[in-house]
Amino acid sequence: MSPAIAAHEYSPWDFWSEATPSEREAQLLLQQTVVAGRPDHELGEQCFLSELASIDNDSLRLGDRTYVAAGAYLTGDLRAGADCSINPYTVIRGRVTMGDGVRIGAHTSILGFNHSMESGTPVFRQPLTSKGIEIGDDVWIGSHVVILDGVSVGSHSVLAASAVVTKDVPAGAVVGGNPARFIRWRVEPDDTGIHPDAAADAAARGTEDRLDSPEPREPVETPPAVLAALATAASEAGVSSELLSAPELLPAPEAEPEPEAEPEAEGWAAADPAQGHLHTHVSPRATAYDADPAHTAANVNATATAPGAPTATSTNVVTAAATSTAAADTAGLAERVAELAARARDEASVVLQRAWNDDLGLFADRPGAAPTVRAQADAIEIADLLLGAAPPQGSADAQIRRLQGWQDAATGAVAPLDADGRQREGLGFSHEDVAYHVLSTGYALDLLGSEFPAPLTWVTAATPERVVEFCESLPWATDAWGAGHHIDGFGTAILWTKRAGHPIPAGVEEALFGWLLLHADPQTGMWGSTTPDRGLLPVVNGFYRASRGTFAQFGVPLPHPDRVIDTVLRHARDPRWFASGARNACNVLDVAHPLWLARGSGYRDDEVRELAARLLSEALATWVPGAGFSFREPSPATRGLTETEPGLQGTEMWLAILWYLADLAGVSDALGYRPRGVHRPEPALALRP
């Protein structure tokens, strides 16, 4: 009979308190054998290594009180902090780093390497790749979890049993499923060291072919001078000149690099067979936490090799059923969209009156708030969308006179109001509100059939050199949204200046578009840098603002539309901004508009459509009867916050967002309206000489 296996081999957590002196001596001798002659091996105090574990690392660092149980298989470079548990039959291979207090359930695989799998060469003859895996402090990893190469797991997170983790896990998140998706927060973001501004938007404070617009877009004519300058800039930036001369607003790029290993839209997918696991991959859905192709290099269509994979006949049945279900879902969504639009039209007058201040004769965003210039513009936009007329609180002529009267005759700027409705003095276009009033006031006047009476010196006094200096001075690295905000304002100032026929100094437009083309990141398709506390949020939000006032507003094609789609879809999986209760109008608009703007080549259309349908479905439920939409989606955890109170800004923005999401999902006709103001989908003007 074989000798009994000591319980400590499989359950070593009490070894140092319960082991006999001889057992302790044997354990220390085993540890000395493991590290002897291996300067890259280091074990902390009171570690435990099972005699039944296979420890074959190139380098090994284990912190105090970290143990390795029986059946564990360790290779590659492993660094683990203190108080980590590597339970029975855990596999850790490749380059893996773990912090303190990481608890790993039995039969889990943490695979910090992968195989390349180019065609024409057997996989076993192809080289290995390794990005490595990083796991923070205080992480609980359940049994039978698989973590694939390239993943970063944030501190205080939980990976549920059998989760297949293919993308980064935010600090404090609980994720589960295959592929793993965000479930809830274990530790809320404000408790994990995330910047307080980011924590304020944290979740649960607690993706057919392209659908053309219902109305054809007008052809865009770009003047030769602008085309010449853009072609020069595009050449230097590596963008085909054909892209600039194409008559479509957003033609498909011809030389865009493909991202790594995009998953198929449907079917079975297998992770690397050499790593001993196989998982089902369903149609990708851009949920709050979704699979990231960059982290699933082995997610390929493996119908022929997957055990139990459906036959061609059964696949056709599944596809037909899925198509039927999708059609039913679309019809149901269209019905809900139509119901919401009808309710909004019925209640529009009440929503507007609720925000009207009789004493001042002005709109405020919501009852009890001070009047603002933007509130007047939001009211005009809402009335145009839902009533097809000016707000009933005053004649169109009276509202035109008010808006025009707020413009400084010397500079063309529209300054913000104080609490009593009087304008502040001494503010120029560098002020955030003044820059935005170029958009809000200009488009409000346009909807009323009028325009700014005075020239906008922001443009008429510009020179190409000053435009370049202006672009260079913006905080792209630290506040890409702020930078995009001012680009949007300046681009819109060009629009009103051209509409009014005021002269624009030669080279100003070329300087603006040339700078943007030269500085667009070919990897993201955008401008600016991520930040440690907000990730892609400022980049995506800044891109919306900068592209809205330039490429979208004037019908100039984007230089890297497919990369824009990649970046937006990746960003939309961040639960800090897109989990239920975390979404606000800015963040959703700044995803919806770029996806609509970059559409056209069919690239990742299924994912875009499904994301749009999901966001649309959830937004439809947030209309407050008689009050409209709040800026931020309401939730039990955010009750009482000012941004969750319905108001004109939230209503105007979400009405526009609904149109973009509905159009991406194929149901925009059901709305019965189309934005014509700040958030209009069509170009406002072609760049004509």
C-alpha positions in Angstrom: 0.0 0.0 0.0 1.3 3.5 -0.9 2.2 5.8 2.0 -0.5 8.3 2.9 0.0 11.8 1.4 0.2 14.5 4.1 -2.8 16.8 4.2 -0.5 19.8 4.1 0.5 18.9 0.5 -3.0 19.9 -0.6 -4.0 22.3 2.2 -0.8 24.0 3.3 -2.2 27.2 4.9 -1.7 25.8 8.5 1.6 24.1 7.8 3.9 26.3 9.9 1.6 26.2 12.9 0.8 22.5 12.8 3.7 20.8 11.2 6.1 18.7 13.3 9.7 19.7 13.7 10.8 17.0 11.2 8.2 18.1 8.7 9.4 21.7 9.0 13.0 20.6 8.5 12.0 18.6 5.4 10.2 21.6 4.0 13.2 23.9 4.5 15.4 21.4 2.9 13.1 21.2 -0.1 13.1 25.0 -0.4 16.9 25.1 -0.2 17.1 22.5 -3.0 14.8 24.7 -5.2 16.9 27.9 -4.7 20.4 26.4 -4.5 22.6 27.8 -7.2 19.7 29.9 -8.6 20.3 33.6 -7.8 17.0 34.4 -9.6 15.1 32.2 -7.2 14.1 33.7 -3.8 11.6 32.5 -1.2 10.3 34.6 1.7 9.7 33.6 5.3 7.3 30.7 6.0 6.6 29.9 2.4 5.5 26.4 1.5 6.3 24.3 -1.6 4.5 21.0 -2.0 6.7 18.0 -2.9 4.0 17.1 -5.4 4.2 20.4 -7.2 6.2 20.8 -10.5 8.3 23.9 -10.0 10.4 24.5 -13.2 10.7 28.3 -13.3 13.4 30.3 -15.1 13.0 32.8 -12.2 10.9 32.6 -9.1 10.2 35.1 -6.3 7.7 34.3 -3.6 6.9 36.6 -0.8 6.4 35.7 2.9 3.7 33.1 3.7 3.1 32.3 0.0 2.4 28.6 -0.7 2.3 26.3 -3.6 0.1 23.3 -3.2 0.2 19.8 -4.7 -0.3 19.4 -8.4 0.6 23.0 -9.2 2.7 23.4 -12.4 4.9 26.5 -12.5 7.2 27.6 -15.4 8.6 30.8 -16.8 9.1 33.9 -14.7 6.9 34.2 -11.6 6.9 37.0 -9.1 4.4 36.7 -6.3 4.0 38.9 -3.2 3.2 38.0 0.3 0.3 35.8 1.5 -0.5 34.4 -2.0 -2.1 31.0 -2.4 -1.4 28.8 -5.4 -3.9 26.0 -4.8 -3.9 22.4 -6.1 -3.5 21.9 -9.8 -3.0 25.6 -10.6 -1.0 26.2 -13.7 1.1 29.4 -13.9 3.2 29.7 -17.0 5.1 32.5 -18.9 5.8 35.9 -17.4 3.4 36.5 -14.4 3.6 39.1 -11.7 1.3 39.1 -8.7 0.9 41.5 -5.8 0.2 40.6 -2.1 -2.7 38.6 -1.0 -3.6 37.0 -4.3 -5.7 33.8 -3.6 -5.9 31.4 -6.5 -8.5 28.6 -6.6 -7.8 25.0 -7.7 -7.4 24.1 -11.4 -6.9 27.7 -12.5 -4.6 28.5 -15.5 -2.7 31.7 -15.6 -1.0 31.7 -19.0 1.5 34.5 -19.6 2.4 33.3 -23.1 0.8 32.2 -26.3 1.6 30.6 -29.7 1.7 32.4 -33.0 -0.5 30.5 -35.5 0.3 31.8 -39.0 -0.9 29.5 -41.8 1.5 27.3 -43.7 3.5 26.2 -40.6 2.5 23.6 -38.0 1.7 25.4 -34.7 4.3 23.4 -32.8 7.0 24.8 -35.1 5.9 28.4 -34.6 7.5 30.7 -32.0 6.0 31.6 -28.7 4.9 35.1 -27.8 4.6 36.6 -24.4 3.1 39.9 -23.2 2.9 38.8 -19.6 0.2 39.0 -17.0 0.0 41.4 -14.1 -2.2 40.9 -11.1 -2.6 43.5 -8.4 -3.0 43.1 -4.6 -5.9 41.5 -2.8 -7.3 39.6 -5.8 -9.5 36.5 -5.4 -9.3 34.2 -8.4 -11.9 31.4 -8.3 -11.4 27.8 -9.3 -11.1 26.8 -13.0 -10.4 30.4 -14.1 -8.4 31.0 -17.2 -6.4 34.2 -17.6 -4.9 34.7 -21.0 -1.6 36.4 -22.0 -1.5 40.2 -21.9 -4.2 40.7 -19.2 -3.8 43.1 -16.3 -6.0 42.3 -13.3 -6.5 45.3 -11.0 -6.2 45.2 -7.2 -9.2 44.2 -5.0 -10.9 42.5 -7.9 -12.7 39.1 -8.0 -12.6 36.6 -10.9 -15.6 34.3 -10.6 -15.2 30.5 -10.9 -14.7 29.3 -14.5 -14.2 32.9 -15.8 -12.2 33.1 -19.0 -10.4 36.5 -18.7 -9.4 37.9 -22.0 -9.0 41.6 -21.2 -8.0 43.9 -18.4 -10.0 43.8 -15.2 -10.6 47.2 -13.5 -9.5 47.5 -9.9 -12.3 46.5 -7.6 -14.4 44.8 -10.2 -16.1 41.5 -10.0 -16.1 39.7 -13.4 -17.3 36.3 -14.6 -18.4 34.3 -17.6 -16.8 33.3 -20.9 -15.6 35.7 -22.0 -15.5 37.4 -18.6 -17.8 40.4 -18.2 -18.2 43.0 -15.5 -20.8 42.0 -12.9 -20.5 44.5 -10.1 -18.0 46.3 -7.9 -16.5 44.6 -5.0 -14.7 47.8 -4.0 -16.1 51.0 -5.5 -13.7 53.0 -7.6 -13.4 55.9 -5.1 -12.0 53.4 -2.6 -9.3 52.1 -5.0 -7.3 55.3 -5.5 -9.0 56.4 -8.7 -9.2 60.2 -9.1 -12.3 61.6 -7.3 -13.6 63.0 -10.6 -13.5 59.5 -12.1 -15.1 58.0 -9.0 -18.0 60.4 -9.4 -18.8 58.7 -12.7 -18.1 55.1 -11.5 -20.6 52.4 -12.1 -23.0 51.2 -9.4 -21.7 53.7 -6.9 -21.9 51.0 -6.8 -22.2 45.6 -31.3 -26.2 43.8 -41.2 -24.3 46.1 -43.3 -24.0 49.8 -42.7 -27.4 51.5 -42.5 -27.4 54.5 -44.7 -29.1 57.7 -43.4 -32.8 57.9 -44.2 -32.0 61.1 -46.0 -29.2 61.3 -48.6 -26.3 63.4 -47.7 -25.4 66.3 -49.8 -22.1 65.9 -51.8 -19.2 67.7 -50.2 -17.1 70.0 -52.3 -13.7 70.9 -50.9 -11.9 73.9 -52.5 -8.6 73.2 -54.3 -6.6 75.3 -51.9 -7.8 73.2 -49.0 -7.3 70.0 -50.8 -3.8 70.9 -51.7 -2.9 71.7 -48.2 -4.6 68.6 -46.9 -3.0 66.4 -49.5 0.5 67.7 -48.4 -0.4 67.0 -44.8 -1.9 63.6 -45.6 1.2 62.6 -47.5 3.4 63.4 -44.6 1.0 61.6 -42.3 0.9 58.5 -44.5 -2.7 59.0 -45.5 -3.7 58.2 -49.1 -4.6 61.4 -51.1 -7.5 59.5 -52.6 -9.1 59.6 -49.2 -9.3 63.4 -49.4 -10.8 63.6 -52.8 -13.5 60.9 -52.5 -17.0 62.3 -52.8 -18.4 60.3 -49.9 -18.3 61.8 -46.5 -16.5 58.7 -45.0 -15.0 56.4 -47.6 -13.4 53.1 -46.6 -9.7 53.4 -46.1 -7.6 51.3 -48.5 -4.4 50.9 -46.5 -5.5 50.5 -42.9 -3.6 47.9 -40.8 -5.8 45.2 -39.4 -6.0 44.8 -35.6 -4.7 41.6 -34.1 -7.0 38.6 -34.4 -10.5 39.9 -34.6 -13.0 37.4 -33.4 -15.6 36.0 -35.8 -19.1 37.4 -35.3 -20.6 34.0 -34.6 -19.6 30.3 -34.1 -17.2 28.4 -31.9 -13.8 29.7 -31.0 -10.9 27.9 -29.3 -8.1 29.2 -27.2 -4.7 27.7 -27.9 -5.1 23.9 -27.9 -1.6 23.5 -26.7 -2.7 25.3 -23.5 -5.4 22.7 -22.9 -8.5 24.7 -22.9 -11.4 25.3 -25.3 -14.2 27.8 -24.9 -17.3 28.8 -26.8 -17.3 32.2 -28.4 -20.7 33.7 -29.0 -21.6 36.8 -31.1 -19.6 39.6 -29.6 -21.8 42.0 -27.6 -20.3 45.3 -26.6 -21.4 45.0 -23.0 -19.9 46.9 -20.1 -17.1 44.3 -19.9 -16.5 42.3 -23.0 -13.8 40.2 -24.8 -11.0 42.3 -26.3 -9.5 40.8 -29.5 -6.1 42.2 -28.6 -6.0 39.8 -25.7 -7.5 36.7 -27.5 -5.0 36.0 -30.2 -6.3 32.4 -30.4 -10.0 33.3 -30.7 -10.4 32.0 -34.2 -13.3 30.3 -36.0 -12.5 26.7 -35.1 -15.7 25.0 -36.2 -13.9 22.0 -37.7 -11.8 21.2 -34.6 -14.1 22.1 -31.7 -15.6 19.1 -30.0 -19.3 18.9 -30.6 -19.2 21.8 -33.1 -22.4 22.2 -35.0 -22.5 20.7 -38.5 -23.1 22.9 -41.6 -26.8 22.0 -41.5 -27.2 22.8 -37.8 -25.2 26.0 -38.3 -27.7 27.1 -41.0 -30.5 26.4 -38.6 -28.9 28.4 -35.8 -28.1 31.3 -38.2 -31.7 31.4 -39.5 -33.0 31.3 -35.9 -30.6 34.1 -34.9 -31.7 36.2 -37.9 -35.3 35.7 -37.0 -34.6 36.7 -33.4 -32.6 39.7 -34.5 -35.5 40.9 -36.7 -38.0 40.5 -33.9 -35.6 42.4 -31.5 -35.3 45.2 -34.0 -39.1 45.5 -34.5 -39.6 45.5 -30.7 -36.9 48.2 -30.3 -38.4 50.3 -33.1 -41.8 50.1 -31.3 -40.3 51.3 -28.0 -38.5 54.1 -29.9 -41.7 55.3 -31.5 -43.5 55.2 -28.1 -40.8 57.3 -26.4 -40.8 59.8 -29.3 -44.6 60.2 -29.1 -44.4 60.7 -25.4 -41.6 63.3 -25.7 -43.6 65.3 -28.3 -46.7 65.2 -26.2 -44.8 66.4 -23.1 -42.4 68.9 -24.8 -44.3 72.0 -23.9 -44.5 70.9 -20.3 -40.8 70.1 -20.2 -40.0 73.6 -21.6 -42.4 75.4 -19.2 -40.9 73.5 -16.2 -37.5 75.2 -17.0 -38.9 78.7 -17.7 -38.2 81.5 -15.2 -41.1 83.9 -15.4 -39.4 86.5 -13.3 -36.3 86.8 -15.5 -38.0 85.8 -18.8 -35.3 83.2 -19.4 -34.8 79.5 -19.4 -32.8 77.7 -16.7 -31.6 74.2 -17.1 -34.1 73.0 -14.4 -36.3 74.5 -11.7 -34.3 76.4 -9.1 -31.1 76.7 -11.3 -29.7 80.0 -12.5 -30.4 80.9 -16.2 -27.7 80.3 -18.7 -27.0 81.0 -22.3 -26.9 77.3 -23.0 -30.4 76.8 -21.5 -31.9 79.2 -24.0 -30.2 77.3 -26.9 -31.2 73.9 -25.4 -34.8 75.0 -25.3 -34.7 76.1 -28.9 -33.1 72.8 -30.0 -35.7 70.8 -28.0 -38.6 72.8 -29.5 -37.2 72.3 -33.0 -36.9 68.6 -32.5 -40.2 67.9 -30.9 -42.5 70.8 -31.9 -41.0 72.0 -35.1 -41.2 75.6 -33.9 -39.6 78.0 -31.5 -40.3 77.6 -27.8 -43.8 78.9 -27.0 -42.5 81.1 -24.2 -41.7 83.8 -26.7 -41.9 84.6 -30.4 -39.0 83.6 -32.7 -38.2 87.2 -33.3 -37.9 88.0 -29.6 -35.7 85.0 -29.0 -33.5 86.0 -32.0 -33.1 89.6 -30.6 -32.1 88.2 -27.2 -29.5 85.9 -28.5 -28.1 88.5 -30.9 -28.0 91.1 -28.2 -25.7 88.9 -26.1 -23.0 89.0 -28.8 -20.1 91.4 -28.2 -20.1 93.7 -31.3 -16.3 94.2 -31.0 -15.2 90.5 -30.7 -18.2 88.4 -31.6 -18.0 86.6 -28.3 -21.1 85.6 -26.2 -20.2 85.7 -22.5 -22.0 83.6 -19.9 -24.7 85.0 -17.6 -24.6 85.6 -13.8 -27.3 84.3 -11.5 -29.5 87.4 -12.3 -29.3 86.9 -16.0 -26.8 89.6 -16.7 -23.8 88.9 -18.8 -20.3 88.7 -17.3 -17.7 91.0 -18.7 -14.1 90.7 -19.9 -14.2 87.1 -21.2 -12.8 86.0 -24.5 -12.9 82.9 -26.6 -10.4 81.1 -24.4 -13.1 80.8 -21.7 -14.8 77.4 -21.8 -18.4 78.8 -21.9 -17.6 81.5 -24.5 -16.1 78.8 -26.8 -19.2 76.6 -26.4 -21.5 79.5 -27.0 -20.1 79.7 -30.6 -21.9 76.3 -31.0 -25.0 76.6 -28.9 -25.9 80.2 -29.7 -24.9 80.0 -33.3 -27.0 76.9 -34.0 -29.9 78.3 -32.0 -29.9 81.3 -34.2 -29.6 79.1 -37.2 -32.6 77.0 -36.2 -34.6 80.3 -35.8 -33.6 81.4 -39.3 -31.0 83.9 -38.2 -27.3 84.3 -37.6 -24.7 86.2 -35.5 -24.8 89.9 -36.4 -21.1 90.5 -35.7 -18.0 88.8 -37.1 -16.2 86.3 -34.9 -12.7 87.8 -34.5 -11.5 84.4 -33.2 -11.4 83.6 -37.0 -11.3 86.9 -38.8 -8.2 88.0 -36.9 -6.4 84.6 -37.2 -3.4 83.7 -39.2 -2.1 80.2 -40.2 0.8 80.7 -37.8 -1.6 81.6 -34.9 -3.8 78.6 -35.7 -0.8 76.2 -35.4 0.3 77.9 -32.2 -3.3 77.6 -30.9 -3.4 73.9 -31.7 0.0 73.2 -30.2 -0.9 75.1 -27.0 -3.9 72.9 -26.2 -3.6 70.3 -23.4 -3.7 67.2 -25.5 -1.6 65.1 -23.1 -3.4 66.0 -19.9 -7.0 67.1 -21.0 -7.8 65.9 -24.5 -11.5 66.7 -23.9 -10.6 70.3 -23.1 -8.4 70.5 -26.2 -11.1 69.1 -28.4 -13.6 71.5 -26.9 -11.6 74.5 -28.1 -11.0 72.9 -31.6 -14.8 72.5 -31.8 -15.4 76.1 -31.0 -12.8 77.4 -33.4 -14.1 75.1 -36.2 -17.6 76.3 -35.6 -16.5 79.9 -35.7 -15.1 79.2 -39.1 -18.6 77.8 -40.1 -20.4 81.0 -39.1 -17.8 83.2 -40.6 -18.1 81.5 -43.9 -21.9 81.4 -43.8 -21.9 85.2 -43.1 -19.5 85.9 -46.0 -16.9 87.5 -43.7 -13.3 87.2 -45.1 -11.1 84.5 -43.5 -7.4 85.1 -43.8 -5.7 82.8 -46.3 -4.4 79.5 -44.9 -6.4 79.5 -41.7 -8.6 76.5 -42.7 -5.7 74.6 -44.2 -3.6 75.2 -41.0 -6.4 73.8 -38.8 -7.1 70.7 -40.9 -3.5 70.1 -41.7 -2.5 70.1 -38.1 -5.2 67.7 -37.2 -4.3 65.3 -40.0 -0.6 65.4 -39.1 -1.3 64.7 -35.4 -4.0 62.0 -35.6 -2.6 58.9 -33.9 -2.7 56.1 -36.5 -3.2 53.6 -33.7 -6.3 55.2 -32.1 -7.4 57.4 -35.0 -7.7 60.2 -32.5 -5.7 62.9 -30.8 -4.4 63.2 -27.3 -3.3 60.8 -24.6 -4.9 58.6 -22.1 -4.6 59.5 -18.4 -3.9 57.2 -15.5 -7.2 57.9 -13.7 -9.6 58.0 -16.8 -8.0 55.8 -19.4 -9.5 56.4 -22.9 -12.3 58.7 -21.6 -10.6 62.1 -22.4 -9.2 60.8 -25.7 -12.6 59.6 -27.0 -14.6 62.5 -25.6 -12.0 64.9 -27.0 -12.1 63.2 -30.4 -15.9 63.7 -30.5 -15.5 67.4 -29.9 -12.6 68.0 -32.2 -14.1 66.0 -35.1 -17.6 67.3 -34.7 -16.4 70.9 -35.3 -14.1 70.0 -38.2 -14.4 66.7 -40.1 -18.0 66.1 -39.4 -19.2 69.7 -39.6 -17.5 70.3 -43.0 -17.7 66.8 -44.5 -14.0 66.1 -44.6 -13.2 62.3 -44.3 -11.5 61.0 -41.2 -7.9 59.8 -41.7 -8.3 56.5 -39.7 -12.0 55.6 -39.4 -11.5 51.9 -38.6 -9.0 52.7 -35.8 -11.6 55.1 -34.4 -14.1 52.3 -34.3 -11.6 50.0 -32.5 -10.8 52.7 -30.0 -14.5 53.5 -29.3 -15.5 49.9 -28.9 -12.6 49.3 -26.5 -13.5 52.4 -24.5 -17.2 51.4 -24.4 -16.3 48.3 -22.4 -15.0 50.3 -19.5 -17.5 49.8 -16.6 -16.4 53.0 -14.9 -18.3 55.0 -17.7 -20.7 52.5 -19.2 -22.0 50.2 -16.5 -25.6 50.8 -15.5 -25.9 53.9 -13.4 -22.5 55.2 -14.6 -23.5 56.5 -18.0 -24.0 60.2 -18.7 -25.0 62.1 -21.8 -21.5 63.3 -22.7 -19.9 59.9 -22.5 -22.6 58.1 -24.5 -22.8 60.9 -27.2 -19.1 60.8 -27.4 -19.3 57.1 -28.3 -22.4 57.2 -30.5 -21.3 60.2 -32.8 -17.8 58.9 -33.6 -19.2 55.4 -34.4 -21.8 57.0 -36.7 -19.1 59.3 -38.3 -16.7 56.5 -38.9 -19.2 54.0 -40.3 -19.2 53.2 -44.0 -16.7 50.3 -44.6 -18.7 47.6 -42.8 -15.9 47.3 -40.3 -17.2 45.7 -37.1 -20.7 46.6 -38.0 -22.3 43.8 -35.9 -20.6 45.0 -32.8 -21.4 48.6 -33.4 -25.1 47.8 -34.0 -25.4 45.6 -30.9 -23.7 48.2 -28.7 -26.0 50.9 -30.1 -29.1 48.8 -29.6 -28.2 48.0 -26.0 -27.4 51.6 -25.1 -30.6 52.8 -26.9 -32.8 50.2 -25.1 -31.5 51.3 -21.7 -31.7 55.0 -22.4 -35.3 54.7 -23.5 -36.3 53.8 -19.9 -34.8 56.9 -18.4 -37.3 59.5 -19.6 -39.0 61.2 -16.7 -42.7 62.1 -17.4 -43.2 65.8 -17.7 -39.5 66.6 -17.0 -37.4 64.9 -19.8 -34.0 63.4 -19.4 -31.3 63.9 -16.8 -27.7 64.4 -17.8 -26.7 61.3 -16.0 -28.7 58.1 -15.9 -30.5 57.8 -12.6 -29.9 54.9 -10.3 -30.5 54.1 -6.6 -26.8 54.7 -5.9 -26.8 58.2 -7.5 -30.2 59.4 -6.2 -29.9 63.0 -5.1 -27.1 64.1 -7.3 -27.8 67.2 -9.3 -26.7 65.6 -12.6 -29.5 63.0 -12.2 -32.2 65.7 -12.1 -34.1 66.1 -15.4 -33.2 69.3 -17.3 -32.9 70.9 -20.6 -29.3 70.0 -21.3 -29.9 66.3 -20.5 -33.1 66.3 -22.6 -31.5 68.0 -25.6 -28.4 65.7 -25.5 -30.3 62.5 -25.0 -32.8 63.3 -27.8 -29.8 63.6 -30.1 -28.1 60.5 -28.7 -31.3 58.5 -29.2 -31.2 59.5 -32.9 -27.5 58.4 -33.4 -28.0 55.1 -31.5 -31.3 54.4 -33.3 -29.7 55.1 -36.7 -26.8 52.8 -35.9 -29.3 50.2 -34.7 -31.5 50.6 -37.9 -34.6 52.1 -36.2 -34.1 55.9 -36.5 -37.2 56.3 -38.7 -39.3 55.4 -35.7 -38.3 58.6 -33.9 -39.8 60.9 -36.4 -37.2 63.6 -35.9 -33.6 64.3 -37.0 -31.2 66.7 -35.2 -30.7 70.0 -37.1 -28.6 71.9 -34.6 -25.3 71.3 -32.7 -25.7 67.6 -33.0 -26.8 67.5 -36.7 -25.5 64.4 -38.5 -25.0 66.0 -41.9 -22.2 68.5 -42.7 -23.4 72.0 -42.1 -21.3 73.5 -44.9 -18.8 72.3 -47.5 -15.4 73.9 -47.6 -16.0 76.1 -50.6 -13.6 78.9 -51.8 
